Amino acid sequence: MLYRVEGIVIRSMDYGEGNKIITLCTEESGKVGVLVRGAKKSKSRHAALTQPFTYGQYVFFRNTGLGTLNAGEIIESHHALREDLVLAAYASYACELLDRILQDEEVGSFWFSQLKACLEALDGGKDPQIVIHLFEMKMLQAAGYGPELEACVSCGSGEETEWFSPQLGGILCRRCKHHDPAAMKPSQTAMKLLRLFGRLDLRRLGNVEVKDATKTELKAIMRALMDVQLGIPLKSRNFLDQLDKYQI
């Protein structure tokens, strides 16, 4: 059967002497794998379609399992993301995270739209750390692990909710703090941003300026939340951590 889809390359790997297998995140077909014959050859007309972060239209034959590319056209190459080490690291993390969470052929409309918006925001010069934390929040919500940020996760109270519990998946009021002695106490600014992340669609993200101290705080909160709620080891996150150590 012939398929024609718009998709984003979230994974690309060599296969055999001259071929590649790409994994696409698509709007209508979810996550699909496609074999691209001859993609490693220097004169291949399909080589550019296999580059990570590429957004394009892909036409492939598929009965069951892996598809085979017939034709394609690039809509947005996102070459700038591949040329910048830091941006490439953030974009790789976003793609790997989605790849690990999204099941094969799971309905992908929301996942696709958020990844597309994430890559566009990174390509457009927006703060990569803020973009990624918002993307993380959208992935948690889509996977059913979104934190409760408007009322106490234990009793439902909306008053004096000063603590955040990654373990319980939301904020805690003063009376319920004992349910998680290790709960974090974010600053008011960090809490406002977390609530913004919870409500905001990535496609509507404007320019947000956040102080370094607040970004450090947000990273600690989101890292703890991702580890407890998803617990997925990601190679790209380890690389991001290494970059953080050497950035001035």
N, C-alpha and C positions, 0 to 999 in steps of 0.2 A: 504494500500500500504506500502511496506517495503522500508525504506530509510536507506542509509549508508552514513554518513557524517563525516567530520572532523570539530570539533567545540571547542570553548572555553566557559567555564561556566562563564557567566557574572552576573548571579543571581541565588540564591538557596534559596528556602523557604520550610518550613515544610507544609505537607498537610495530614490531618487526623492523625491517631495514629502512623503510621509507615512509611509513604511515604514522598517523596519530589517532588517538581516541580522545574526543572531547566530551565533556559533560556540560550540557546546557541547562540553564534555568529558564523555563518558558512560561508564558502567561497562561496558556490553555492546556498544555500537556504536562505541566510540572517539570520534573527533572528527567532528562533523557540523555542516553549515551549515543554518540554518533562516530562511526569510523570514517576517517578522512584519508583516502588512499593517496599516496605520493606527497603528503603535506610536508615532509621533511626535505624534499628535493628543492634545490635552489630556484628552479623555474616553475614551481608549482603555483597554479592560479588560485589555489585554495589555502595556501600557507597562512596568509594574513587572517583568514577566518578562524584559525585555530589558536590565535594569541589570547592569553588570559585577559579578561575584562572586556573583550570585544562584544559589542552589541550589534547583532545583525539579523538578517533574514536567512534562514537555512531551509533548503529543500532536500529531503532525504527519503530513501526507500526503507521500509521496515515492515517485516511480518511479525516477528516476535524478537525480543531481546534487543541487540544492538542495531541501530540504523546505519545506512551507508550514504554519505553525502553525495548528492547529485549536482547541486548548484548552491550558490549563496551570494549574498551582497551585504557589505558592511554598512551599517547605519551610523554607528559611532565607534571608532577604534579605541578610544581612551589611551592612545599611545603615550600621552604625558604621564599617566599613572605608572606605566612600565619603565619610563626613563628616570623617574625620581625614586630613589631607594626608599625613602620614608613613606611616600604615598603608595608605592608598590607593596610595602609591608602592610599598611592599613587595608588596602584593597584586597590583598591576599587573605588577610584575616577575615574580612567580611564574607568573601567567597567560600572559604573553608568552613566557617561557622554555618552558613546556610547549607552547604553541601552535607554537613554532618547531621543537621537537624531535619532537613526536608527529605522525606522518603520518596523513593522512585515513583513517579507518576502520581504523586499526591497533588491535589489541585493547587496550582501555584500562582494564582493571580496576585494575592497580597504579597507573597514572598518576592515575586518578580518585580512588582512595583517598588517595593522598599529597597531591593538591591539596586535597581536602576537609579533610584533617587540617591542612594548612598554613593554610588560611583560618580554620578553627576556632581554631587556636592563636593566630593574629594577633588574632582577634576576642576571644579569651579573656584577653588582656593579657600573654601570654608575650613574652619579649624578641624583638622582630622580627628583629634581626640573626641571632640564634642559630637562630630558626625558618627563616629563609631559607637559611642555610648548610647546615642539615640537609636542606632541600628540594633545594638544589643537588646535594648528595651523592646523594640518592635519584634525581634526574634523570640524573645521570652514570651511576649504576649501571644504571638501566633502559635507557639508551641504549647500554650496552656499554662505557662509558668509566670505570667506577669504578676509583679508584686502589688499588694494592696497599699495604695498611697494616699487615700482620702480618709480612711477611718481605721481605728485600731483593728489589727488582724485577729485579735483574740476576742474582744468584747463588742466591737463595732462603734465604740465611742469616737467622736471626732474632736475631742478636747484633749489638750495637753499631750498630743502625740509627738513627743520629742525624740523618740528612739526608732531605730530601724533595725529589724532582725532579718538578715539573709536566711537564717535557718528556718524561720517561720514564714518567710515570704511577704513581709510588709512592715508597716509601722506599728509601734506599740505605745499605748498611753502609760502614764505614770503608774496607774494601778496594776497594769499587766506586765510591767517591766520584769517582774520576777520570773516570768515564763521563759525568758532568755537572758540570763545574767551577762552574756557576752554581746548583747545587742549594742550596736554602734549609735553614737549621738552626733548626727551630722549638724553642720551649721545651718542656719536658716536659709542662706543662699543655696547651699547644696540641696536642701530639701525642696526648695522652689524649683530648682532645675530638674530634680528627679520627677516631680509632679508634672512639669512641662514635658519631659520625655514620655511620661505615661499617656499624656493627652494628645501630643503632637504627631501628626503624620510627617514622615521624613520629606515628603514632596513639598511641604509647606515651610521647611526650615529656612529662616533668613540668616543674616549675619549675627552671630552671637559672640560677644567678647566675655571671656571668663578668666578670672585671675588664676595664676599658676597654683596658688594654695588651694583654691576651690577645685581645680582640675585634679590635683593630687588626691583630694578627698573623694571626688567622684570616682576616680579610678579604683580606689580601695573598696568603695561600696559596690560598684558594678562587678569588680573582680570576685568579691566574696559571694555576691548574688549568683553570678554565673557558675561558680564552682559548686555551690551547694545545690542549686536548682537543676543544673544540667550535668555538671561533672564530666565534661567532654574535653579530653586533652587535645590541644591543637598545636601543631608545629609552628604555625604562623604566629601564635601568641608568644611563644618562647622567643622567636626572632624579634618581635616588637619589644619585648623586655630587654633583650640585648642591645637594641638600638637606644633605648631610654638611658642605658648606662653610659653611652658614649656621646649622647647629644649634649651640647653645651647650652 
